[in-house]
């Protein structure tokens, strides 16, 4: 597995690059997904399609509110990148 997938700094960097707010990033980390690989498992089973509803469920629990479309899209993109980097 790539070391980038296990790096908290890489997670924060990529999340920032794709436009997630620092508040959202911190909430995701506080929910236990502080690396790309942890996020991939938090929103589904790596190697299977990422389901928007699963991402919404995770974000709702992490944020304490309904996620925005941009937050859902950003997290799905991060999870997708984590899956494709590990293959």
Secondary structure as UniProt FT lines:
FT   HELIX           3..6
FT   HELIX           8..17
FT   TURN            18..19
FT   HELIX           22..30
FT   TURN            31..32
FT   HELIX           36..42
FT   TURN            46..47
FT   HELIX           52..63
FT   HELIX           69..86
//
